[in-house]
Amino acid sequence: MRSVLGAKNKGFTIVELMMVIGIIGVLVGIAVPVYIANTKDTADATRLSYAKAIPEALERYKDAKGNYPANTDNDWGGWDGDADGIFIKPLKDEGFISKMFKDPTGRLYHASGNMHYYRYGAGSYGADSSRGCFYVFGIRDMEKSGNPHPDSPGFSTPGRNWQNDFDWVTGKYQR
């Protein structure tokens, strides 16, 4: 049988080339979904590490300063978001975190990002004002969890349930 290159036994036949292309196609078809699933798992694991680190930093800040940091950004109705790199700026500026946290995919749920922080005044949304102000920290657009994420502690007051707004959310009163 003559090869595609024209010389006898000096190349691959069209059938051989088609078989190699077919095998490569099958391997790519298997590898790409595995890679995408692994990427989603990694992104969610990174977000969950933020979900642990940020509330811990907020507690250290409160212990040192007597209250939770005020909102420093106004890109989403007063909420601090991670899209612009100044998410909860006082935590970074005063050494309570070593880096600014941003969504690992770079893909944004909202123009302000996927992570949001807000400190509410005492009594907001029907909360017991004797417990002082409180913060809400939430993450949107988890890759594989749906809403809510199974590890989300949730947070609500008599007038609002933030779990309805986030895939993962927590909050805490100052007192």
Beta strands, then each sheet from edge to edge (+ up, - down):
strand 1: 80-81
strand 2: 115-120
strand 3: 134-139
strand 4: 156-157
strand 5: 160-161
strand 6: 168-173
sheet 1: 1+ 2- 3+ 6-
sheet 2: 4+ 5-
end
